[in-house]
Each structure stands twice: as structure tokens, then as C-alpha cells.
Amino acid sequence: MNVKIRQMEIDDIAAVFHLGEKLFRAGEVPNLYRTWDEYEVINFFQGDTEFCLIAEVEEKVVGFILGTTVTKSHSAWKYGHMVWLGVSPEFHRYGIATKLFEKFKCIVLENGVNMLIVDTETDNLYALHFFRKAGFGNPEEHIYLSLNLAYELRQYKVNDNGSKDV
């Protein structure tokens, strides 16, 4: 299989978005702290184009990686954050994610990144296996809690003068 890894172009945004829609469904991954939507793809593309890559097979987008870099004040280190990595299920087990990651790693190294970070849910065993195989270590446990405010939101109204009615 001939897989081409290249930098994402503006004409790829729709294909990346639609592939991500299939992969990152809120019903299947309800605890994602980021929401997959068209703005997510556009924001990465506009802000961090060099860290947006796609994988193509016969000119069809079959995978992507979207990331960014982070610099912190009072730190000499520059961090890379691999935020989204997705491969179409019918192309799993062909090494496409590995090829995307290796190209991404080269680009962040060229940009002076000292440490690359990634996060995933603790029960995403497929992703955890991939990341460990790629060399990631030192897992930190995080607990994300949620509070559904839908009912309270319906009860909460703001009058025209700014006062609140409950």
C-alpha cells in the first residue's frame, strides 16, 4: 500500500473534519475535554499549519494528526502537544498512525520542541498501546469530572436589564 504523508492543505479540511466526525463521536467518547467540530480543524490549520499532517492512499485522506506547540513563561523548554490523531478504521494495522507520528515528531524536533505530550482516556487501550510503542512514558492519571447544567440552564434566565431570574 502506497501511503503518502504530507502537510495538510486548505482543500483537505473537509475530508479531515468528516473523518474525525466518524472517529470522535461524543456518544462513544463522552469525556473528551475537546470537542470535535469544524472549528477545531480550522483553528489548528490556521494557527499551527506546520503541525497538521494527513495520510493519503490513492489521493484519499485516510488519516491525520493535528498538534501544536506550547511555550511557558519561566521555562526554557518548548512543548509539543499532539492533540488529534486519527486513522480510518479500514486502514488500521497498516502502520499509518506510526508514519503520521514519525513525521510529526520530525517536524516538532525541527521546531525546537524538548518534550512531546499526548493525552487519551484510560480505557482507550488501542491508543495507550500505540503511544507506549511510540516511546511515550510517565503516564499521569487525571480525573475529569463533569456537571450537567442543562436543567439549571433552562431554569436560569437573564432579563433585559441584566438581573437574574431563577
C-alpha positions as CSV (number, residue, x, y, z in Angstrom):
1,M,0.0,0.0,0.0
2,N,1.4,3.4,-1.0
3,V,0.8,5.8,1.9
4,K,1.8,9.4,1.4
5,I,2.2,11.7,4.5
6,R,2.1,15.4,3.8
7,Q,1.3,18.7,5.3
8,M,-2.5,19.4,5.3
9,E,-3.7,21.9,2.8
10,I,-6.9,24.0,2.8
11,D,-8.6,21.6,0.4
12,D,-8.1,18.8,3.0
13,I,-10.1,20.5,5.8
14,A,-13.4,19.0,4.8
15,A,-12.0,15.4,4.5
16,V,-10.2,15.7,7.8
17,F,-13.3,17.0,9.5
18,H,-15.6,14.3,8.2
19,L,-13.1,11.5,9.1
20,G,-12.8,13.0,12.6
21,E,-16.6,13.0,12.8
22,K,-16.6,9.3,12.3
23,L,-13.8,8.7,14.8
24,F,-14.5,11.1,17.7
25,R,-18.2,10.8,18.4
26,A,-19.4,12.3,21.6
27,G,-21.6,9.3,22.3
28,E,-18.7,6.9,22.2
29,V,-16.1,9.2,23.8
30,P,-18.3,11.4,26.1
31,N,-15.4,12.6,28.3
32,L,-13.4,14.3,25.6
33,Y,-12.4,17.7,27.0
34,R,-12.1,19.0,23.5
35,T,-15.0,18.9,21.1
36,W,-14.5,17.6,17.5
37,D,-16.1,20.2,15.2
38,E,-15.2,22.1,12.1
39,Y,-13.7,24.9,14.2
40,E,-11.3,22.5,15.8
41,V,-9.8,21.6,12.4
42,I,-9.9,25.1,11.1
43,N,-8.2,26.6,14.3
44,F,-5.4,24.1,14.1
45,F,-4.9,24.7,10.4
46,Q,-4.9,28.5,10.7
47,G,-2.8,28.6,13.9
48,D,-0.4,25.6,13.5
49,T,-0.4,24.6,9.8
50,E,3.1,23.0,10.1
51,F,1.8,20.6,12.8
52,C,-1.2,19.4,10.7
53,L,-0.5,16.4,8.6
54,I,-2.6,14.0,6.6
55,A,-2.1,10.4,5.3
56,E,-3.3,9.7,1.8
57,V,-3.9,6.4,-0.1
58,E,-4.6,6.9,-3.8
59,E,-5.3,10.6,-3.1
60,K,-7.9,9.8,-0.4
61,V,-7.4,11.2,3.1
62,V,-7.2,8.1,5.4
63,G,-5.6,9.7,8.5
64,F,-4.5,12.9,10.1
65,I,-2.6,14.3,13.0
66,L,-3.2,17.8,14.4
67,G,-0.9,19.4,17.0
68,T,0.6,22.5,18.4
69,T,3.5,23.8,20.4
70,V,3.3,25.4,23.8
71,T,5.9,27.7,25.4
72,K,5.6,28.5,29.1
73,S,7.0,31.6,30.8
74,H,9.8,30.9,33.2
75,S,10.6,27.6,31.3
76,A,13.4,27.0,28.9
77,W,11.5,24.1,27.4
78,K,9.2,24.2,24.4
79,Y,6.5,21.6,24.5
80,G,4.7,19.8,21.6
81,H,1.2,18.7,22.0
82,M,-0.2,16.0,19.7
83,V,-3.9,16.7,20.1
84,W,-5.7,14.7,17.5
85,L,-4.5,11.5,15.7
86,G,-7.0,9.5,13.7
87,V,-6.9,6.8,11.0
88,S,-9.9,5.5,9.2
89,P,-10.8,2.0,10.6
90,E,-10.4,0.2,7.3
91,F,-6.8,1.4,7.3
92,H,-5.8,0.2,10.8
93,R,-2.9,-2.1,11.1
94,Y,-1.0,-0.7,8.1
95,G,1.3,1.5,10.1
96,I,-0.3,4.7,9.0
97,A,-0.6,6.2,12.6
98,T,3.1,5.4,13.1
99,K,4.0,7.1,9.8
100,L,2.0,10.2,10.8
101,F,3.6,10.2,14.2
102,E,7.1,9.9,12.9
103,K,6.7,12.7,10.5
104,F,5.0,14.8,13.2
105,K,7.9,14.1,15.6
106,C,10.5,15.2,13.0
107,I,8.6,18.5,12.5
108,V,8.4,19.3,16.2
109,L,12.1,18.5,16.6
110,E,12.8,20.9,13.8
111,N,10.8,23.5,15.7
112,G,12.9,23.1,18.9
113,V,10.4,21.0,20.9
114,N,12.0,19.5,24.0
115,M,9.1,17.3,25.2
116,L,6.1,15.9,23.3
117,I,2.9,15.3,25.2
118,V,-0.3,13.5,24.4
119,D,-3.4,12.5,26.4
120,T,-6.1,9.9,26.0
121,E,-8.7,8.2,28.1
122,T,-7.6,5.5,30.5
123,D,-9.8,2.9,28.8
124,N,-8.6,3.6,25.3
125,L,-6.3,0.6,25.2
126,Y,-5.7,0.8,21.5
127,A,-4.3,4.4,21.9
128,L,-2.4,3.6,25.0
129,H,-0.7,0.7,23.3
130,F,0.2,2.9,20.3
131,F,1.6,5.7,22.5
132,R,3.7,3.3,24.6
133,K,5.0,1.6,21.5
134,A,5.9,5.1,20.1
135,G,8.0,5.8,23.2
136,F,5.7,7.7,25.5
137,G,6.0,7.0,29.2
138,N,5.4,8.5,32.6
139,P,1.6,8.3,32.4
140,E,-0.1,10.7,34.8
141,E,-3.6,9.9,36.0
142,H,-6.1,12.7,35.6
143,I,-9.7,12.7,36.8
144,Y,-12.1,14.7,34.7
145,L,-15.4,15.3,36.4
146,S,-18.5,16.7,34.7
147,L,-21.6,18.5,35.9
148,N,-24.5,18.6,33.5
149,L,-26.2,22.0,33.9
150,A,-28.8,21.5,31.2
151,Y,-31.7,21.5,33.7
152,E,-30.3,24.5,35.7
153,L,-29.7,26.4,32.4
154,R,-33.3,26.1,31.5
155,Q,-34.3,27.5,34.9
156,Y,-31.8,30.3,34.6
157,K,-32.8,33.4,32.7
158,V,-31.3,36.8,32.3
159,N,-33.7,39.8,32.0
160,D,-33.0,42.6,29.6
161,N,-31.7,44.8,32.4
162,G,-29.2,42.1,33.4
163,S,-30.9,40.8,36.6
164,K,-31.2,37.1,37.0
165,D,-34.4,35.1,37.5
166,V,-34.3,31.6,38.8
